[in-house]
Amino acid sequence: MATKRSGIPAAGKSVQILESFTRHVAQSGYERTNFSDIANELEISKGTIVHHYGTKERLLAVLHESYMQRRLAEARLIVERLQSPAERLAGLLFAFVLYQVHDRNATVAFQRESVRLGGGEMHAEGDRLRNEYLALVREVMREGAASGVFREGDVPVQSLLIFGSAHWAWTWFDPAGKETVEEIGSAYVDLVLGSLLLRREGLERLADPDGEIVRVVRTCLV
């Protein structure tokens, strides 16, 4: 085991372990992440990691839960601060894409290992939070349809298609690339709302990469 060579504050060890684990999973994947690399990076023993988290699977469950806590809190703020169903859905869509630069390590780790996240007692709270997040998005979509803003459709299927299209952005989006994250978000809003809105006159404002929707969303990111 690695021996401790630097003074990581005791109260911060669990947080630093989770941050290191998250970064390693984002860069290399869950299978190739091990306690030895984390221990060496933080200059602690592997036993310290076991003391705080027990197993690697438990670390993944904590990553799952903590990530969804942050995203759900942000989604609630977005819905609270934007007024209409169209604005709220645009805000949520922009947020889906902004996560590729905001909280990036956790986003990439979460998305690349999503097939491992869920099921079983260890992931029960993470599953609950994900279901609550999905329910929030679907409620916005249903409100839009009920108010005559969105066309009627199968909301569960539509929402899964929306999530699925954003979920793989980590495989191709380059934060240092030609298109900014706001421009990618704008294209995403235009694509999704363009198919849902019964009247598209306000779509340009909703999808504006420099507009009010994006500014509001940024104030909600924690």
NUROVO-465660 format. One record per residue (C-alpha): residue number from 1; x, y negated, z; residue in three letters. Coordinates in Angstrom, 3 decimals, decimal comma. Example, Ala and Ser with C-alpha at 12.3 -4.5 7.8 and 13.67 -1.06 7.14 Angstrom:
REM residues 2
VEXSE    i         X         Y         Z   aa
VEXSE    1    12,300     4,500     7,800  ALA
VEXSE    2    13,670     1,060     7,140  SER
This chain:
REM residues 222
VEXSE    i         X         Y         Z   aa
VEXSE    1     0,000     0,000     0,000  MET
VEXSE    2     1,058    -3,597    -0,536  ALA
VEXSE    3     1,979    -5,430     2,616  THR
VEXSE    4     0,686    -8,859     3,437  LYS
VEXSE    5     3,216   -11,555     2,576  ARG
VEXSE    6     1,146   -14,733     2,658  SER
VEXSE    7    -1,432   -16,197     4,973  GLY
VEXSE    8    -4,838   -15,936     3,343  ILE
VEXSE    9    -7,328   -17,341     5,880  PRO
VEXSE   10    -9,278   -14,502     7,422  ALA
VEXSE   11   -12,620   -16,183     6,707  ALA
VEXSE   12   -11,708   -16,482     3,031  GLY
VEXSE   13   -10,416   -13,001     2,343  LYS
VEXSE   14   -13,735   -11,490     1,290  SER
VEXSE   15   -14,409   -14,398    -1,073  VAL
VEXSE   16   -10,934   -14,215    -2,596  GLN
VEXSE   17   -11,198   -10,456    -3,015  ILE
VEXSE   18   -14,513   -10,853    -4,856  LEU
VEXSE   19   -13,098   -13,632    -7,044  GLU
VEXSE   20   -10,057   -11,540    -7,957  SER
VEXSE   21   -12,199    -8,478    -8,659  PHE
VEXSE   22   -14,533   -10,552   -10,821  THR
VEXSE   23   -11,647   -11,979   -12,826  ARG
VEXSE   24   -10,119    -8,527   -13,385  HIS
VEXSE   25   -13,465    -7,066   -14,490  VAL
VEXSE   26   -14,005    -9,996   -16,886  ALA
VEXSE   27   -10,564    -9,521   -18,400  GLN
VEXSE   28   -10,186    -5,736   -18,388  SER
VEXSE   29   -13,513    -4,120   -17,510  GLY
VEXSE   30   -14,648    -2,222   -14,451  TYR
VEXSE   31   -12,883     1,048   -15,250  GLU
VEXSE   32    -9,486    -0,597   -15,615  ARG
VEXSE   33    -9,840    -2,712   -12,470  THR
VEXSE   34    -8,267    -1,217    -9,362  ASN
VEXSE   35    -7,603    -2,155    -5,770  PHE
VEXSE   36    -3,826    -2,095    -6,252  SER
VEXSE   37    -3,916    -4,967    -8,753  ASP
VEXSE   38    -6,190    -7,013    -6,490  ILE
VEXSE   39    -4,083    -6,289    -3,402  ALA
VEXSE   40    -0,864    -7,248    -5,186  ASN
VEXSE   41    -2,380   -10,436    -6,542  GLU
VEXSE   42    -3,666   -11,553    -3,136  LEU
VEXSE   43    -0,668   -10,116    -1,222  GLU
VEXSE   44    -2,832    -8,041     1,053  ILE
VEXSE   45    -3,157    -4,309     1,649  SER
VEXSE   46    -5,661    -2,113    -0,143  LYS
VEXSE   47    -6,952    -1,299     3,320  GLY
VEXSE   48    -8,027    -4,915     3,722  THR
VEXSE   49   -10,165    -4,623     0,597  ILE
VEXSE   50   -11,692    -1,402     1,899  VAL
VEXSE   51   -12,343    -3,088     5,247  HIS
VEXSE   52   -14,346    -5,876     3,589  HIS
VEXSE   53   -16,129    -3,950     0,843  TYR
VEXSE   54   -15,598    -0,241     1,249  GLY
VEXSE   55   -15,663     0,864    -2,388  THR
VEXSE   56   -15,218    -0,566    -5,864  LYS
VEXSE   57   -18,868     0,169    -6,577  GLU
VEXSE   58   -19,838    -1,938    -3,571  ARG
VEXSE   59   -17,746    -4,800    -4,924  LEU
VEXSE   60   -19,605    -4,535    -8,221  LEU
VEXSE   61   -22,932    -4,581    -6,380  ALA
VEXSE   62   -21,899    -7,741    -4,516  VAL
VEXSE   63   -20,823    -9,333    -7,805  LEU
VEXSE   64   -24,246    -8,417    -9,238  HIS
VEXSE   65   -26,173    -9,839    -6,310  GLU
VEXSE   66   -24,146   -13,032    -5,879  SER
VEXSE   67   -24,250   -13,764    -9,605  TYR
VEXSE   68   -28,019   -13,415    -9,757  MET
VEXSE   69   -28,484   -15,526    -6,624  GLN
VEXSE   70   -26,717   -18,410    -8,365  ARG
VEXSE   71   -28,527   -17,991   -11,651  ARG
VEXSE   72   -31,955   -17,726   -10,034  LEU
VEXSE   73   -31,348   -20,836    -7,923  ALA
VEXSE   74   -30,365   -22,735   -11,080  GLU
VEXSE   75   -33,358   -21,482   -13,047  ALA
VEXSE   76   -35,707   -22,647   -10,316  ARG
VEXSE   77   -34,135   -26,113   -10,394  LEU
VEXSE   78   -34,431   -26,273   -14,178  ILE
VEXSE   79   -38,129   -25,409   -14,024  VAL
VEXSE   80   -38,634   -27,935   -11,223  GLU
VEXSE   81   -36,845   -30,811   -12,945  ARG
VEXSE   82   -38,256   -30,366   -16,454  LEU
VEXSE   83   -41,931   -31,007   -17,071  GLN
VEXSE   84   -43,444   -29,088   -19,980  SER
VEXSE   85   -43,191   -25,382   -20,842  PRO
VEXSE   86   -41,253   -26,259   -23,999  ALA
VEXSE   87   -38,754   -28,374   -22,057  GLU
VEXSE   88   -38,404   -25,735   -19,375  ARG
VEXSE   89   -37,781   -22,939   -21,845  LEU
VEXSE   90   -35,307   -25,115   -23,753  ALA
VEXSE   91   -33,502   -25,788   -20,485  GLY
VEXSE   92   -33,352   -22,115   -19,590  LEU
VEXSE   93   -32,072   -21,277   -23,074  LEU
VEXSE   94   -29,349   -23,912   -22,856  PHE
VEXSE   95   -28,376   -22,504   -19,467  ALA
VEXSE   96   -28,064   -18,985   -20,908  PHE
VEXSE   97   -25,382   -20,304   -23,259  VAL
VEXSE   98   -23,721   -22,763   -20,882  LEU
VEXSE   99   -22,911   -19,824   -18,616  TYR
VEXSE  100   -20,245   -18,893   -21,180  GLN
VEXSE  101   -18,181   -21,773   -19,806  VAL
VEXSE  102   -19,839   -22,345   -16,437  HIS
VEXSE  103   -18,887   -19,592   -13,967  ASP
VEXSE  104   -17,278   -17,855   -16,946  ARG
VEXSE  105   -15,442   -15,022   -15,204  ASN
VEXSE  106   -18,572   -13,934   -13,352  ALA
VEXSE  107   -20,689   -14,279   -16,493  THR
VEXSE  108   -18,357   -12,165   -18,626  VAL
VEXSE  109   -17,951    -9,570   -15,867  ALA
VEXSE  110   -21,719    -9,402   -15,364  PHE
VEXSE  111   -22,522    -9,134   -19,041  GLN
VEXSE  112   -19,855    -6,644   -20,054  ARG
VEXSE  113   -20,754    -4,300   -17,190  GLU
VEXSE  114   -24,521    -4,765   -17,299  SER
VEXSE  115   -25,128    -1,075   -18,016  VAL
VEXSE  116   -23,595    -0,277   -14,615  ARG
VEXSE  117   -25,694    -2,861   -12,789  LEU
VEXSE  118   -28,963    -1,534   -11,514  GLY
VEXSE  119   -30,533     1,480    -9,962  GLY
VEXSE  120   -29,893     2,957    -6,567  GLY
VEXSE  121   -29,948     1,481    -3,118  GLU
VEXSE  122   -26,648    -0,344    -3,512  MET
VEXSE  123   -27,988    -2,454    -6,382  HIS
VEXSE  124   -31,514    -2,877    -5,021  ALA
VEXSE  125   -31,158    -6,553    -4,142  GLU
VEXSE  126   -29,447    -7,388    -7,424  GLY
VEXSE  127   -32,254    -5,615    -9,268  ASP
VEXSE  128   -34,848    -7,559    -7,312  ARG
VEXSE  129   -33,184   -10,866    -8,171  LEU
VEXSE  130   -32,914    -9,959   -11,858  ARG
VEXSE  131   -36,598    -9,042   -11,940  ASN
VEXSE  132   -37,477   -12,333   -10,262  GLU
VEXSE  133   -35,386   -14,244   -12,800  TYR
VEXSE  134   -37,043   -12,420   -15,680  LEU
VEXSE  135   -40,474   -13,068   -14,186  ALA
VEXSE  136   -39,712   -16,791   -13,968  LEU
VEXSE  137   -38,775   -16,968   -17,644  VAL
VEXSE  138   -41,828   -14,978   -18,652  ARG
VEXSE  139   -44,096   -17,250   -16,618  GLU
VEXSE  140   -42,770   -20,280   -18,499  VAL
VEXSE  141   -43,452   -18,496   -21,779  MET
VEXSE  142   -46,971   -17,530   -20,706  ARG
VEXSE  143   -47,724   -21,095   -19,591  GLU
VEXSE  144   -46,607   -22,319   -23,001  GLY
VEXSE  145   -48,901   -19,878   -24,777  ALA
VEXSE  146   -51,828   -20,606   -22,462  ALA
VEXSE  147   -51,489   -24,353   -23,047  SER
VEXSE  148   -51,415   -23,950   -26,827  GLY
VEXSE  149   -47,768   -25,006   -27,162  VAL
VEXSE  150   -46,364   -21,558   -27,988  PHE
VEXSE  151   -47,933   -19,021   -30,268  ARG
VEXSE  152   -49,368   -15,937   -28,639  GLU
VEXSE  153   -47,155   -12,871   -28,524  GLY
VEXSE  154   -45,889    -9,961   -26,484  ASP
VEXSE  155   -44,047   -11,937   -23,796  VAL
VEXSE  156   -42,187    -8,956   -22,257  PRO
VEXSE  157   -40,801    -7,975   -25,652  VAL
VEXSE  158   -40,064   -11,571   -26,643  GLN
VEXSE  159   -38,235   -12,218   -23,385  SER
VEXSE  160   -36,082    -9,107   -23,747  LEU
VEXSE  161   -35,155   -10,137   -27,276  LEU
VEXSE  162   -34,228   -13,589   -25,987  ILE
VEXSE  163   -32,063   -12,190   -23,201  PHE
VEXSE  164   -30,505    -9,633   -25,508  GLY
VEXSE  165   -29,388   -12,210   -28,040  SER
VEXSE  166   -27,666   -14,312   -25,375  ALA
VEXSE  167   -26,230   -11,383   -23,480  HIS
VEXSE  168   -23,561   -10,532   -26,057  TRP
VEXSE  169   -22,244   -14,059   -26,504  ALA
VEXSE  170   -19,246   -13,154   -24,330  TRP
VEXSE  171   -18,027   -10,892   -27,159  THR
VEXSE  172   -17,792   -13,672   -29,731  TRP
VEXSE  173   -18,016   -17,114   -28,131  PHE
VEXSE  174   -14,657   -18,857   -27,792  ASP
VEXSE  175   -14,655   -21,763   -25,294  PRO
VEXSE  176   -11,758   -23,257   -27,260  ALA
VEXSE  177   -13,388   -22,638   -30,627  GLY
VEXSE  178   -14,706   -25,030   -33,252  LYS
VEXSE  179   -18,292   -25,130   -31,950  GLU
VEXSE  180   -18,913   -26,503   -28,485  THR
VEXSE  181   -21,030   -24,598   -26,015  VAL
VEXSE  182   -23,670   -27,320   -26,364  GLU
VEXSE  183   -23,749   -26,856   -30,135  GLU
VEXSE  184   -24,164   -23,097   -29,741  ILE
VEXSE  185   -26,893   -23,755   -27,174  GLY
VEXSE  186   -28,601   -26,117   -29,581  SER
VEXSE  187   -28,657   -23,453   -32,305  ALA
VEXSE  188   -30,070   -20,967   -29,798  TYR
VEXSE  189   -32,853   -23,337   -28,699  VAL
VEXSE  190   -33,661   -24,139   -32,318  ASP
VEXSE  191   -33,850   -20,442   -33,193  LEU
VEXSE  192   -36,027   -19,376   -30,261  VAL
VEXSE  193   -38,309   -22,377   -29,907  LEU
VEXSE  194   -38,525   -22,701   -33,656  GLY
VEXSE  195   -40,241   -19,311   -33,683  SER
VEXSE  196   -42,480   -19,983   -30,680  LEU
VEXSE  197   -43,704   -23,569   -31,094  LEU
VEXSE  198   -47,011   -24,022   -32,898  LEU
VEXSE  199   -45,976   -27,576   -33,735  ARG
VEXSE  200   -42,296   -28,236   -34,327  ARG
VEXSE  201   -42,246   -32,040   -34,320  GLU
VEXSE  202   -40,411   -32,184   -30,987  GLY
VEXSE  203   -37,927   -29,411   -31,700  LEU
VEXSE  204   -35,073   -31,736   -32,628  GLU
VEXSE  205   -35,272   -33,467   -29,234  ARG
VEXSE  206   -35,497   -30,169   -27,358  LEU
VEXSE  207   -32,458   -28,759   -29,175  ALA
VEXSE  208   -30,331   -31,931   -29,074  ASP
VEXSE  209   -26,843   -30,880   -27,891  PRO
VEXSE  210   -26,334   -34,372   -26,456  ASP
VEXSE  211   -29,877   -34,860   -25,230  GLY
VEXSE  212   -31,720   -35,145   -21,959  GLU
VEXSE  213   -32,467   -31,406   -21,664  ILE
VEXSE  214   -28,772   -30,519   -21,550  VAL
VEXSE  215   -28,056   -33,331   -19,098  ARG
VEXSE  216   -30,749   -32,068   -16,752  VAL
VEXSE  217   -29,507   -28,488   -17,013  VAL
VEXSE  218   -25,985   -29,546   -16,096  ARG
VEXSE  219   -27,268   -31,157   -12,895  THR
VEXSE  220   -28,785   -27,786   -11,953  CYS
VEXSE  221   -25,672   -25,662   -12,367  LEU
VEXSE  222   -24,072   -24,774    -9,032  VAL
